Amino acid sequence: MVSVPTRYVHSPSEVLRLSDLEGVTKLLALFTEEVSPD
């Protein structure tokens, strides 16, 4: 499980840092490149 750190998740205005979102995106992209289809 991978999650993006956020604040105020259950409110109408959720807040996050774009750099955190970009970091998770890069992490998932690198992970999927390394996983072989077995």
C-alpha positions as a printed Julia matrix, in Angstrom:
38×3 Matrix{Float64}:
   0.0     0.0     0.0
   1.26    3.44   -0.92
  -0.43    6.59    0.25
   0.01   10.31   -0.23
   0.32   12.33    2.97
  -2.67   14.66    3.22
  -4.47   16.83    5.73
  -8.18   17.32    6.31
  -9.08   14.11    4.44
 -12.72   14.06    5.52
 -13.41   17.7     4.78
 -14.56   19.3     1.52
 -11.07   20.8     1.07
  -8.36   18.18    1.3
  -4.81   19.57    1.39
  -1.58   18.02    0.11
   1.86   19.05   -1.03
   2.32   18.69   -4.76
   5.9    17.54   -4.18
   4.56   14.62   -2.09
   2.18   13.65   -4.88
   4.97   13.87   -7.46
   7.22   11.75   -5.25
   4.61    9.01   -4.91
   4.02    9.11   -8.66
   7.75    8.67   -9.35
   7.99    5.89   -6.76
   5.14    3.95   -8.36
   6.57    4.47  -11.86
   9.97    3.13  -10.8
   8.37    0.21   -9.0
   6.29   -0.81  -12.02
   9.38   -0.65  -14.26
  11.2    -3.07  -11.94
   8.4    -5.59  -11.51
   8.57   -8.46  -13.97
   5.33  -10.06  -15.17
   5.47  -13.51  -13.57
